[in-house]
């Protein structure tokens, strides 16, 4: 089975199944000299882990990360970083009825049809539990960016659940308010309505979908390329990899279809040194007036904030009675999915979206030579003979 690696220079390779012994990830391409904070990685995993509120699955996974390679005395050595998260609360017996009778709208049948077999406990490799690896890798990428000269900020929040939509919020409000409620919505009033709606579906034994707004500030211009290596192409791959994602947009998104060219097109002016503090540019540089393009033009970053939205369908594991077809007996049968499942996905998907955006940005930064791929404290191509990998980097 291929498709277990993401990235080009900053490569993330994962393994593990939902009810297997452990989840694991190897991160290659981490420059040497990054002071790696394991607690910061754990903090991101805690944001994604199950059982953190009444609107998430009750599966009791501590998601404690163990780093077993790639660091010395708290600093990265430039070699692959290996991380493992043990599965502690798997209950595979509840999935035995679906070994040959696929759960509605899951990947059970398609997986079995492709491979002739599958790990059926909890969805196996196709389970969203696998995203725990991505969040761990994203937390490493975040620390690499923090160690660079660039002031890059990445944040997301839930902007819609069902028909409840958040009002306009600033990036600063997303930073300050999105973690203040279980829904992870930066609009407190909308968050309360979303929570009520989720609980209503939960009581009915049903689920509901939603969407996440994401934004990235501080990314320099010039990242990406036309066609297959464009920034939006790679960003789309990152977001669509997240289970249950049904749509990804940037800038105006689908609203661009209703905008005339004269309205969507943005004039150019010069940075006067005062009016464009949200743009990575210098006084005298040409800058677009407005940002309906979402920080991307011609597949390449403009230096403006990159922003967009990703949408998730309702979780497919619901306790309502449904119909299935047992390919072993040749009979249709009634099934009722039991177990511990999320009634909604976006609240726990916020750190996953942030991780995938961080991984995408860092990979482009390394490819463009904006960050030294060998070591974070030296210029590209330079080597300091006074540097000792087993000691903290030189002051």
C-alpha positions in Angstrom: 0.0 0.0 0.0 1.4 3.3 -1.1 0.2 6.8 -0.2 1.7 6.9 3.3 4.1 9.8 2.7 3.5 13.5 2.5 5.9 16.2 1.4 9.0 16.5 -0.8 11.9 17.9 1.3 10.0 17.8 4.6 8.7 14.3 4.4 6.2 12.7 6.8 5.8 8.9 6.6 3.1 7.3 8.9 2.0 3.9 10.0 -0.6 2.3 12.2 -4.3 1.3 12.4 -7.1 2.5 14.5 -7.1 -0.5 16.8 -3.6 -1.7 16.2 -0.8 -1.6 18.9 0.3 2.0 18.1 0.4 4.9 15.6 3.7 6.1 14.4 5.3 8.7 12.2 8.8 9.4 10.8 9.7 13.0 9.9 12.6 13.4 7.5 14.1 16.7 6.4 14.2 18.4 9.8 17.2 20.8 9.9 19.7 20.3 12.7 19.8 22.6 15.6 16.1 23.1 16.3 15.3 23.0 20.0 12.5 20.5 20.1 9.9 20.8 22.8 8.2 17.5 23.4 5.6 19.2 25.6 4.6 21.5 22.8 4.1 18.4 20.6 2.0 16.9 23.3 -0.1 20.1 23.7 -1.1 19.8 20.0 -2.0 16.2 20.4 -4.1 17.0 23.4 -6.2 19.4 21.2 -6.9 16.5 18.8 -7.3 13.6 21.2 -10.7 11.9 21.8 -12.8 12.3 24.9 -11.9 16.0 25.5 -15.6 17.1 25.6 -19.2 15.9 25.5 -19.3 16.5 21.7 -16.4 14.2 20.9 -16.1 10.4 21.0 -15.7 8.9 24.5 -12.8 6.7 23.4 -10.2 7.2 26.2 -6.9 7.7 24.4 -4.2 9.7 26.3 -2.3 10.1 23.0 1.0 10.4 24.8 3.9 10.8 22.3 7.3 9.2 22.6 10.2 10.5 20.5 12.7 7.7 19.9 15.1 9.2 17.3 16.5 12.4 15.8 17.2 14.5 18.9 20.2 14.8 21.2 20.2 17.0 24.3 16.9 18.4 23.3 18.1 19.5 19.8 17.4 18.0 16.4 20.4 16.3 14.8 19.2 16.5 11.2 18.4 12.8 11.1 14.8 11.4 10.9 12.6 12.0 13.9 10.6 9.0 15.0 7.5 9.3 17.1 5.1 6.7 18.5 1.7 7.1 20.1 0.3 3.9 21.7 -3.3 2.9 21.3 -4.7 2.2 24.8 -8.5 1.9 24.5 -9.3 -0.1 21.4 -12.5 -2.3 21.4 -12.4 -4.2 18.1 -15.2 -6.7 19.0 -17.9 -4.2 18.2 -16.8 -4.2 14.6 -17.1 -8.0 13.9 -20.6 -7.7 12.4 -19.1 -5.5 9.6 -16.3 -7.8 8.5 -18.3 -8.8 5.4 -21.2 -6.4 5.7 -19.9 -2.9 5.0 -21.0 0.0 7.2 -23.0 2.6 5.1 -20.8 5.3 3.5 -17.6 4.0 5.0 -14.5 2.7 3.2 -15.1 -0.9 4.3 -16.1 -2.4 0.9 -13.9 -0.3 -1.3 -10.8 -1.2 0.9 -11.7 -4.9 0.8 -12.4 -4.8 -3.0 -9.0 -3.2 -3.6 -6.8 -5.3 -1.3 -8.8 -8.5 -0.8 -8.4 -8.0 3.0 -8.4 -5.3 5.6 -7.9 -4.5 9.3 -11.6 -4.2 10.2 -11.1 -3.0 13.8 -12.3 0.6 14.0 -11.8 1.1 10.3 -8.1 0.1 10.4 -5.8 2.3 8.3 -8.6 4.3 6.8 -9.7 5.6 10.3 -9.4 9.3 11.1 -7.3 8.1 14.1 -4.4 8.1 11.7 -4.4 11.9 11.8 -2.8 11.8 15.3 0.5 11.2 13.3 -0.1 14.3 11.2 -0.6 16.5 14.2 2.6 15.3 15.8 4.5 16.0 12.6 2.9 19.4 12.2 4.0 20.3 15.7 7.6 19.5 14.7 7.2 21.6 11.6 5.8 24.5 13.7 8.9 24.5 15.8 11.1 24.5 12.7 9.2 27.6 11.5 9.5 29.2 14.9 13.3 28.8 14.8 13.5 30.5 11.4 13.8 34.2 10.8 10.2 34.3 9.6 7.2 35.3 11.7 4.7 32.9 10.4 1.3 32.4 12.1 -1.2 29.7 11.3 -4.6 29.4 12.9 -8.0 27.9 12.1 -11.5 27.9 13.6 -14.8 26.2 13.0 -16.9 28.7 11.0 -20.0 26.5 10.3 -21.8 23.6 11.8 -24.9 22.6 9.8 -26.8 25.8 9.0 -25.2 27.8 11.9 -22.5 30.1 10.5 -20.1 32.2 12.5 -20.1 35.9 12.0 -17.1 37.9 10.7 -14.0 37.6 13.0 -10.5 39.0 12.7 -7.4 36.9 12.6 -6.6 38.2 16.1 -10.0 37.1 17.4 -9.4 33.6 16.0 -6.0 33.5 17.8 -7.6 34.6 21.1 -11.0 33.1 21.1 -11.1 29.8 19.1 -9.9 27.7 22.0 -12.4 29.2 24.5 -15.2 26.8 23.7 -15.6 23.1 22.9 -16.6 23.8 19.3 -13.4 25.8 18.6 -15.4 28.7 17.0 -14.0 32.3 17.5 -17.6 33.7 17.5 -18.9 33.0 21.0 -22.6 33.5 20.1 -22.4 31.2 17.1 -20.3 28.7 19.1 -23.2 28.4 21.6 -25.7 27.8 18.8 -23.4 25.3 17.2 -23.0 23.4 20.5 -26.8 23.3 20.9 -27.2 22.0 17.4 -24.5 19.3 17.8 -26.1 18.1 21.0 -29.5 17.9 19.3 -28.1 15.6 16.6 -26.3 13.6 19.3 -29.5 13.0 21.3 -31.2 11.8 18.1 -28.4 9.3 17.4 -27.3 11.2 14.3 -24.4 13.4 13.2 -23.9 16.7 11.4 -21.2 18.3 9.1 -19.5 21.6 9.1 -16.5 23.6 7.9 -13.3 25.2 9.1 -11.8 28.6 8.1 -8.0 28.6 8.0 -5.5 31.5 7.7 -1.7 31.8 7.4 0.2 35.1 7.8 3.8 35.9 7.3 4.5 33.6 4.3 6.9 35.3 1.9 6.1 35.8 -1.8 7.4 33.5 -4.4 6.5 30.1 -2.9 5.1 27.5 -5.3 5.1 27.1 -9.1 2.6 26.9 -11.9 0.7 23.7 -12.6 1.3 20.6 -10.6 3.5 22.1 -7.9 1.4 25.2 -7.4 0.8 26.2 -3.8 -3.0 25.7 -4.0 -2.5 22.3 -5.7 -0.3 21.1 -2.8 -2.6 22.7 -0.3 -5.6 20.9 -1.8 -3.8 17.6 -1.5 -3.1 18.3 2.1 -6.6 19.2 3.0 -8.3 16.5 0.9 -6.2 13.9 2.6 -8.1 14.6 5.9 -10.9 12.0 6.2 -14.4 13.2 5.4 -13.2 16.4 3.6 -15.7 17.1 0.7 -14.6 20.6 -0.4 -11.5 22.9 -0.2 -11.6 26.6 -1.2 -9.2 29.6 -1.0 -9.8 33.2 -1.4 -13.3 33.9 -2.7 -13.7 30.1 -3.3 -16.9 29.1 -5.0 -18.2 32.7 -4.7 -15.7 33.6 -7.4 -18.1 32.0 -9.9 -20.5 34.9 -9.4 -18.0 37.7 -9.6 -17.2 39.6 -12.7 -13.6 39.9 -13.7 -13.6 43.7 -13.1 -14.8 43.0 -9.5 -12.4 40.1 -8.7 -9.3 41.6 -10.4 -7.2 43.5 -7.9 -5.2 46.6 -8.9 -1.6 47.0 -8.0 0.0 49.8 -6.0 3.2 50.3 -4.1 3.9 49.5 -0.5 4.1 52.9 1.2 5.7 51.4 4.3 2.6 51.9 6.4 -0.6 50.6 4.8 0.3 47.0 4.2 1.6 45.7 7.5 -0.3 42.4 6.9 1.8 41.8 3.7 5.3 40.4 3.6 6.9 43.1 1.5 9.1 46.2 1.7 8.4 49.8 1.1 8.4 50.4 -2.6 7.4 46.9 -3.6 4.3 46.3 -5.8 1.4 44.9 -3.8 -2.1 44.0 -4.7 -5.0 46.1 -3.4 -7.2 43.6 -1.7 -6.9 39.9 -1.3 -9.8 38.1 -3.0 -7.1 35.7 -4.3 -6.4 34.3 -0.9 -2.7 35.2 -1.0 -2.1 33.2 -4.2 -1.8 34.3 -7.8 -0.6 32.0 -10.6 -0.2 29.2 -8.1 2.5 31.3 -6.2 2.3 33.1 -2.9 1.9 36.9 -3.0 3.1 37.7 0.5 -0.5 38.4 1.6 -2.3 36.2 4.1 -3.3 32.8 2.7 -6.8 31.9 3.7 -9.5 29.5 2.8 -12.1 27.0 4.0 -12.4 23.2 4.2 -15.7 21.3 4.5 -16.5 18.0 6.2 -19.6 15.8 5.8 -21.4 14.4 8.8 -19.6 11.5 10.5 -20.7 8.2 8.9 -20.7 6.1 12.1 -24.1 6.7 13.6 -26.3 4.4 15.9 -29.4 4.7 13.7 -30.5 1.4 12.0 -29.4 1.2 8.4 -29.2 -1.4 5.6 -26.1 -3.3 4.4 -25.4 -6.2 2.0 -23.3 -9.1 3.3 -21.1 -10.3 0.4 -20.4 -13.6 2.2 -24.0 -14.7 2.7 -25.4 -12.8 -0.3 -28.2 -11.3 1.9 -29.2 -7.8 2.8 -29.3 -7.1 6.5 -30.1 -4.4 9.0 -27.1 -3.0 10.8 -26.7 -0.6 13.7 -23.3 0.8 14.2 -22.4 0.8 17.9 -19.3 2.1 19.6 -17.8 5.5 20.4 -17.9 8.0 17.6 -17.9 11.8 17.1 -21.2 13.4 16.3 -19.3 16.1 14.4 -15.8 16.4 13.0 -14.6 20.0 12.6 -14.0 20.7 16.4 -11.3 18.0 16.5 -10.2 18.6 12.9 -9.0 22.2 13.7 -5.5 21.1 14.8 -5.3 18.7 11.9 -6.0 21.5 9.4 -3.4 23.7 11.1 -0.9 20.8 11.0 -1.4 20.1 7.3 -1.1 23.8 6.5 2.1 24.0 8.5 3.6 21.0 6.8 2.7 22.5 3.4 4.2 25.9 4.1 7.4 24.5 5.6 8.0 22.1 2.7 7.7 25.1 0.2 10.0 27.2 2.4 12.7 24.5 2.3 12.3 23.9 -1.4 12.7 27.7 -2.0 15.8 27.8 0.1 14.1 30.3 2.6 15.2 27.9 5.4 18.5 26.1 5.4 17.5 22.4 5.0 20.6 21.3 6.9 20.6 23.5 10.0 18.5 26.4 11.2 21.3 28.5 12.6 23.4 28.9 9.5 23.0 30.5 6.1 22.3 28.2 3.2 25.4 26.4 2.0 27.5 27.5 5.0 29.0 25.2 7.6 30.3 26.3 11.0 33.1 24.0 12.1 32.6 25.3 15.7 29.1 23.6 15.8 28.9 20.4 17.8 25.7 18.4 17.2 25.7 17.0 20.8 25.6 20.4 22.3 23.1 23.3 22.3 23.7 25.4 19.2 26.3 28.1 19.5 25.3 31.6 20.7 
